[in-house]
Amino acid sequence: MKKVKDFIWKPSMTVEELTDNFSSLGYQSIELNHAIDVILKMKRTNSKVFLTFTSNMVTSGLRGFFAQLCEMKMVDILVTTSGSIEEDIMKSLGEDFEVSNFHADDTSLHERGENRVGNLVIRNESYMKFEDKMGEVLNKIYDKKKRISSSELLYEIGLQLDDENSILYQASKNNIPIYCPGIADSSFGFQLFMFQQKNPDFIVDTILDMNRIVTDLSFDEKKGLISLGGSISKHYAIFSALLSGGFDYAVYLTTSHATSGSLSGATTQEAKSWGKLKDDAEASTVNGDVSITFPLIMCSVLDKLEKEGLV
């Protein structure tokens, strides 16, 4: 049996060295170290890798890291929520989100036209610029196609952006599909609704995406999942893999717990009961703030893969 080891700091310690120490430290540090190993196996076996995340992670500074992972071809398929799309577009237009605090005076924020997401703030002006951009973008797409899947729509939007830190831009540039099953649930969805009022023959067909994501997967290829948070993004990915035998590898990063019965808290073991993960799938769940755990995990993974010549 492996023994617990004391953690000792040393000068110039790298992220890789830090997380290597986690393997014998205890509690969630051991789970985080295991998550690194699982993702390394995904990449070493040439698995098709899904990355799923929710909009609050794009509100944070993780947005640029997601784009970088697309540029480096570390992921093959993205699944996210509609809020992620609008906030990626806002940031691509040069809009900055601000750091506030969890105990801000929300009434005052509202009076100033500022909207709080945890300890971050988005100004109303950012939404106004986003709305102006959407009119321009959708008109160009409408001229090309009247009926379009949500993944095709997001691909076309990415082609119109000019920001290397944009998820949409990098996904389109590197031919990585973005699936957004709940596309109507945000200001982005409202802009689609408003555009359709003027152009009733413009249809965003999310069912077309199900056909694409299912036919893109096969029983023969290995599949890996990195799920950040949970929600509809997580379920869309694991359900699509169910129809092709389930995932071979999975890493869940979440703050939710299984006792609630929610999808966000559902464990990798529970997923095996549905066939969404294979019986012998290698999986890890790390409980903690994704803005902390994900950079630690992925920076360590990238350091190791770089040494192996795989990135």
C-alpha positions as CSV (number, residue, x, y, z in Angstrom):
1,M,0.0,0.0,0.0
2,K,1.3,3.5,-0.9
3,K,2.4,5.6,2.0
4,V,1.5,9.2,2.7
5,K,4.5,11.6,2.2
6,D,5.1,15.0,3.7
7,F,5.0,17.8,1.2
8,I,8.2,19.9,1.1
9,W,8.6,23.0,-0.9
10,K,11.8,23.6,-2.9
11,P,13.0,26.7,-4.8
12,S,11.8,27.0,-8.4
13,M,9.3,24.2,-8.1
14,T,7.3,23.7,-11.3
15,V,3.6,23.0,-11.6
16,E,4.5,19.5,-12.7
17,E,6.6,18.9,-9.7
18,L,4.0,20.3,-7.4
19,T,1.2,18.0,-8.7
20,D,3.5,15.0,-8.8
21,N,3.8,15.5,-5.0
22,F,0.0,15.3,-4.8
23,S,0.0,11.5,-5.5
24,S,0.9,10.8,-1.8
25,L,-0.4,14.0,-0.1
26,G,-4.0,13.0,0.7
27,Y,-7.7,13.8,0.0
28,Q,-8.5,15.7,-3.2
29,S,-4.8,16.2,-4.1
30,I,-4.6,12.4,-4.7
31,E,-7.7,12.6,-6.9
32,L,-6.2,15.6,-8.8
33,N,-3.0,13.7,-9.5
34,H,-5.1,10.7,-10.7
35,A,-7.0,13.1,-13.1
36,I,-3.7,14.1,-14.6
37,D,-2.9,10.4,-15.3
38,V,-6.3,9.8,-16.9
39,I,-5.9,12.7,-19.3
40,L,-2.4,11.6,-20.2
41,K,-3.8,8.2,-21.1
42,M,-6.4,9.9,-23.3
43,K,-3.8,11.6,-25.3
44,R,-1.3,8.7,-25.4
45,T,-4.0,6.4,-26.8
46,N,-5.1,9.0,-29.4
47,S,-8.6,9.1,-27.9
48,K,-11.2,11.5,-29.2
49,V,-11.4,14.0,-26.4
50,F,-14.5,15.9,-25.4
51,L,-14.2,19.1,-23.3
52,T,-17.4,20.3,-21.7
53,F,-17.8,23.4,-19.6
54,T,-20.4,26.0,-18.5
55,S,-20.6,29.7,-19.1
56,N,-19.3,30.8,-15.7
57,M,-15.9,29.4,-16.7
58,V,-15.8,31.6,-19.8
59,T,-16.7,34.6,-17.6
60,S,-13.5,33.8,-15.8
61,G,-10.0,33.9,-17.3
62,L,-10.2,30.3,-18.3
63,R,-11.7,31.4,-21.7
64,G,-8.3,32.0,-23.2
65,F,-7.0,28.7,-21.9
66,F,-9.9,26.8,-23.6
67,A,-9.0,28.6,-26.8
68,Q,-5.3,27.7,-26.4
69,L,-6.2,24.0,-25.9
70,C,-8.1,24.2,-29.2
71,E,-5.2,25.8,-31.0
72,M,-2.9,23.0,-29.6
73,K,-5.4,20.4,-30.7
74,M,-5.6,19.0,-27.2
75,V,-9.4,18.5,-27.6
76,D,-11.5,17.3,-30.5
77,I,-15.1,18.3,-29.5
78,L,-16.5,21.0,-27.3
79,V,-19.8,21.1,-25.6
80,T,-20.9,24.1,-23.7
81,T,-23.8,26.4,-22.7
82,S,-25.2,29.3,-24.6
83,G,-23.9,31.9,-22.1
84,S,-20.3,30.8,-23.0
85,I,-20.9,31.8,-26.6
86,E,-22.1,35.3,-25.9
87,E,-19.3,36.0,-23.4
88,D,-16.7,34.7,-25.8
89,I,-18.0,37.1,-28.4
90,M,-18.1,40.0,-26.0
91,K,-14.4,39.4,-25.0
92,S,-13.5,39.1,-28.7
93,L,-14.9,42.6,-29.2
94,G,-12.5,43.9,-26.6
95,E,-14.9,44.0,-23.6
96,D,-13.3,43.4,-20.2
97,F,-15.0,41.8,-17.3
98,E,-14.1,43.1,-13.8
99,V,-13.2,41.6,-10.5
100,S,-15.7,42.4,-7.7
101,N,-16.4,40.3,-4.6
102,F,-19.0,37.7,-3.5
103,H,-20.5,40.2,-1.0
104,A,-20.9,43.2,-3.3
105,D,-23.9,45.5,-2.9
106,D,-26.0,44.0,-5.7
107,T,-28.6,46.8,-5.6
108,S,-25.9,49.3,-6.3
109,L,-24.5,47.1,-9.0
110,H,-27.9,47.0,-10.7
111,E,-28.3,50.7,-10.5
112,R,-24.9,51.1,-12.2
113,G,-25.8,48.6,-15.0
114,E,-23.4,46.0,-13.7
115,N,-24.2,42.3,-13.5
116,R,-22.5,40.0,-10.9
117,V,-21.3,36.5,-11.6
118,G,-19.9,35.3,-8.3
119,N,-17.1,37.8,-7.7
120,L,-16.9,39.0,-11.3
121,V,-18.9,41.7,-13.0
122,I,-20.2,42.2,-16.6
123,R,-21.4,45.7,-17.6
124,N,-24.6,46.3,-19.6
125,E,-22.5,48.0,-22.3
126,S,-20.8,44.7,-23.0
127,Y,-24.2,43.2,-23.9
128,M,-25.1,46.2,-26.0
129,K,-21.9,45.8,-28.1
130,F,-22.7,42.1,-28.3
131,E,-26.2,42.7,-29.6
132,D,-24.9,45.1,-32.3
133,K,-22.3,42.5,-33.4
134,M,-24.9,39.7,-33.5
135,G,-27.1,41.6,-36.0
136,E,-24.1,42.0,-38.4
137,V,-23.0,38.3,-38.0
138,L,-26.4,36.8,-38.4
139,N,-27.2,38.7,-41.5
140,K,-24.0,37.4,-43.2
141,I,-24.9,33.8,-42.2
142,Y,-28.5,34.2,-43.3
143,D,-27.3,35.2,-46.8
144,K,-25.5,31.9,-47.0
145,K,-27.9,29.5,-45.3
146,K,-31.5,29.7,-44.0
147,R,-31.6,26.5,-42.0
148,I,-28.5,25.6,-40.0
149,S,-27.4,23.4,-37.1
150,S,-26.2,25.1,-33.9
151,S,-22.7,23.7,-34.5
152,E,-22.6,25.1,-38.0
153,L,-23.8,28.4,-36.7
154,L,-21.0,28.6,-34.2
155,Y,-18.5,27.6,-36.8
156,E,-19.7,30.4,-39.1
157,I,-19.6,32.9,-36.2
158,G,-16.0,31.9,-35.4
159,L,-14.9,32.6,-38.9
160,Q,-16.1,36.2,-38.5
161,L,-14.1,36.8,-35.3
162,D,-10.5,38.1,-35.2
163,D,-9.3,37.1,-31.7
164,E,-6.7,34.4,-31.1
165,N,-8.0,34.1,-27.5
166,S,-11.5,33.4,-28.7
167,I,-12.9,29.8,-28.3
168,L,-15.1,30.3,-31.3
169,Y,-12.2,31.6,-33.4
170,Q,-9.8,28.8,-32.5
171,A,-12.5,26.1,-32.8
172,S,-13.4,27.2,-36.3
173,K,-9.8,27.7,-37.4
174,N,-8.9,24.1,-36.2
175,N,-12.2,22.5,-37.3
176,I,-13.3,21.6,-33.7
177,P,-17.1,21.4,-33.5
178,I,-18.8,23.2,-30.7
179,Y,-22.1,21.8,-29.6
180,C,-24.6,23.9,-27.6
181,P,-27.7,21.9,-26.9
182,G,-29.3,24.7,-24.8
183,I,-28.6,27.4,-27.3
184,A,-31.8,29.4,-26.6
185,D,-31.1,29.8,-22.9
186,S,-29.2,33.1,-22.9
187,S,-28.9,36.6,-24.4
188,F,-27.4,34.8,-27.4
189,G,-30.6,32.8,-27.7
190,F,-32.7,35.9,-27.4
191,Q,-30.8,37.5,-30.3
192,L,-31.5,34.4,-32.4
193,F,-35.2,34.8,-31.4
194,M,-35.2,38.5,-32.4
195,F,-33.5,37.8,-35.7
196,Q,-36.1,35.1,-36.5
197,Q,-38.9,37.6,-35.9
198,K,-37.6,39.6,-38.9
199,N,-36.6,36.4,-40.8
200,P,-39.1,33.6,-40.1
201,D,-37.4,31.2,-42.5
202,F,-34.2,31.3,-40.4
203,I,-34.0,28.1,-38.4
204,V,-31.4,26.9,-36.0
205,D,-31.9,23.2,-35.8
206,T,-30.4,21.5,-32.7
207,I,-31.6,18.1,-33.8
208,L,-29.2,18.1,-36.7
209,D,-26.4,18.3,-34.2
210,M,-27.5,15.1,-32.5
211,N,-27.2,13.3,-35.9
212,R,-23.7,14.8,-36.4
213,I,-22.3,14.0,-33.0
214,V,-23.6,10.5,-33.0
215,T,-22.3,9.6,-36.4
216,D,-19.0,11.2,-35.6
217,L,-18.4,8.6,-32.9
218,S,-17.7,4.9,-33.4
219,F,-17.4,1.8,-31.2
220,D,-13.9,1.2,-32.5
221,E,-12.3,4.5,-31.4
222,K,-11.3,5.3,-27.9
223,K,-13.1,8.3,-26.3
224,G,-12.2,10.5,-23.4
225,L,-14.2,13.1,-21.5
226,I,-13.0,16.1,-19.5
227,S,-16.2,17.6,-17.9
228,L,-15.9,20.9,-16.0
229,G,-18.9,21.6,-13.8
230,G,-21.8,19.6,-15.2
231,S,-25.2,20.7,-16.4
232,I,-26.5,20.1,-19.9
233,S,-23.0,20.2,-21.4
234,K,-21.9,17.1,-19.4
235,H,-25.0,15.1,-20.1
236,Y,-25.0,15.9,-23.9
237,A,-21.5,14.5,-24.1
238,I,-22.0,11.3,-22.1
239,F,-25.4,10.6,-23.7
240,S,-23.8,10.9,-27.2
241,A,-21.1,8.4,-26.2
242,L,-23.7,6.0,-24.8
243,L,-24.8,5.3,-28.4
244,S,-21.2,4.2,-29.3
245,G,-20.3,2.1,-26.3
246,G,-19.5,4.7,-23.7
247,F,-16.3,6.6,-22.8
248,D,-13.0,4.8,-22.1
249,Y,-11.7,7.7,-20.0
250,A,-13.4,10.4,-17.9
251,V,-12.4,13.2,-15.6
252,Y,-15.1,15.1,-13.7
253,L,-14.2,18.4,-12.1
254,T,-17.1,19.7,-10.0
255,T,-18.2,21.4,-6.7
256,S,-21.4,19.3,-6.7
257,H,-22.0,16.2,-4.7
258,A,-23.8,12.9,-5.5
259,T,-26.1,13.2,-2.5
260,S,-28.3,15.8,-4.4
261,G,-29.1,13.4,-7.2
262,S,-28.2,16.1,-9.7
263,L,-26.3,15.4,-12.9
264,S,-23.6,17.8,-11.9
265,G,-22.9,15.8,-8.8
266,A,-23.4,12.4,-10.5
267,T,-20.3,10.3,-10.2
268,T,-18.4,8.4,-12.8
269,Q,-19.6,5.2,-11.2
270,E,-23.2,6.2,-11.6
271,A,-22.4,6.9,-15.3
272,K,-21.3,3.2,-15.6
273,S,-24.8,2.1,-14.5
274,W,-26.2,3.8,-17.6
275,G,-23.5,2.6,-20.0
276,K,-22.2,6.1,-20.5
277,L,-18.8,5.0,-19.3
278,K,-17.5,1.6,-20.1
279,D,-17.4,-1.0,-17.3
280,D,-13.6,-0.9,-17.4
281,A,-13.3,2.9,-18.0
282,E,-10.6,4.7,-16.1
283,A,-12.1,7.7,-14.4
284,S,-11.4,10.4,-11.8
285,T,-13.6,12.9,-10.0
286,V,-12.0,16.0,-8.4
287,N,-14.2,18.1,-6.0
288,G,-13.1,21.7,-6.1
289,D,-13.2,25.1,-7.8
290,V,-12.5,24.5,-11.5
291,S,-10.7,27.8,-11.8
292,I,-8.1,26.3,-9.5
293,T,-8.1,22.5,-10.3
294,F,-8.3,22.7,-14.2
295,P,-5.2,24.9,-14.7
296,L,-3.2,22.8,-12.2
297,I,-4.2,19.6,-14.0
298,M,-3.8,20.8,-17.6
299,C,-0.5,22.6,-17.0
300,S,1.0,19.4,-15.5
301,V,-0.4,17.4,-18.4
302,L,1.0,19.8,-21.0
303,D,4.4,19.8,-19.3
304,K,4.6,16.0,-19.4
305,L,3.3,15.7,-23.0
306,E,5.8,18.4,-24.2
307,K,8.6,16.2,-22.8
308,E,7.2,13.3,-24.7
309,G,7.0,15.3,-27.9
310,L,3.2,14.9,-28.0
311,V,2.4,18.7,-28.0
